[in-house]
């Protein structure tokens, strides 16, 4: 029986590509001059000195949210649906812009070299069979068909004065985030904020993957912080969760300096990023419910959590991922071993009576998923929401009929106009802001980035 869409009440201090083929491409960023940087690889990888490096295991499971009353007319009507550098914070001025672009190009060149080197190491571990070759070709076709949209988004990413790229939030490799700021006018108050963790199969996640979502949400007066994090083999799941938590801490403690409202901070993740963000949120709640453990941000500062096409029970998903090409041995290396699967499975962990107090601290949780998603089945969100409800947490799953893993995140936004998931997300964030809702009602239609026939072809060849 479909559950009711939950109300979002402001609390305390208030707001992908998932594919086996993705394993071939590893997005990492290591500063060779940084003594704190390290490369973590599976025991079957060989480093440059022909020495092997061992991995230690890690991970856990989790659950879902209590039924909730409507938040406003949106929630009353909507039912379950089936259908840096710090110096870069200023981009004004020709000289500073040229310097910013030069640094970005240099970063891209370093990334390309690193990606190539680590990809070959990963391929030696996996071996290359016909399945990988076919998916690699499909990925190439998919990217070419959507290239007109990628070019436009990339141009705005590098040249828009409303985007602050590469803001440093920690001392580890990849501890950077991008901020997407709305246009401001005199008299504008602080804006709601989304701290966003991108997806990428825990292997190719990168902050720029959230650029399309960030640019479109900023047009609706919502600040988006896309948080980067270490990927495998540069780090394992524990490092990813640690990085995400540090990025969230930076947003909670510094967003007011960029015009953000510290009482309206939302946490969001997509695909693998949804899993990482959920783990970071639950881990923080456990810390806060303990005694004497110091924290730099609080779960009470998060107004709500949004999970987009995520997986929250790794014990149930490991065999499915293996059948999709994210092989069990590789996945266990990412997750630091089979004994850690429970620890990093939020759906399982929230059912543990020993952390009942921590679970009670969690904010409302809304999970978006397409019913035609075959990278991570829609049941992953549905089951998590139901589990949350059983343990007394406010949660809801919103399912979109016939939508795939990338429809909600790429194809639909590139169509322009209006798409259900985006409008639902904005409506939830602006639920208690009548002025923002009035602006949303008259907002211009988003422009199309890719012709429809190319989007349909891309969808048909997508390996995700």
Buried (B, 14 or more C-beta within 10 A) or exposed (E): EEBBBBBBBBBEBBBBBBBBBBBBBBBBBBEEEEEEBBBBBBEBBBEEEEEEBEBEBBBBBBBBBBBBEBBBEBBEEBEBBEEBBEEBBEBEEEEEBEBBEEBBEEBEEBBEEBBEBBBEBBBEBBEEEEEBEEBBEBBEBBEBBBBBBBEBBBEBBBEBEBBBBBBBBBEBBBBBBBBBBBEEEEEEEBBBBBBBBBBBBBBBBBBBBBBBBBBBBBBBBBBBBBBBBBBBBBBBBBBBBBBBBBBBBBBBBBBEEBBBBBBBBBBBBBBBBBBBBBBBBBBBBBBBBEEEEEEEBBBBBBBBBBBBBBBBBBBBBBEBBBEBBBBEEBBBBBBBBBBBBBBBBBBBBBBBEEBEEBBEBBBBBBBBBBBBBBBBBBBBBBBBBBBBBBBBBBBBBBBBEEBBBBBBBBBBBBBBEEBBBBBBBBBBBBBBBEEBBEEBEEBEEBEBBBBEEBBEBBBEBBBB
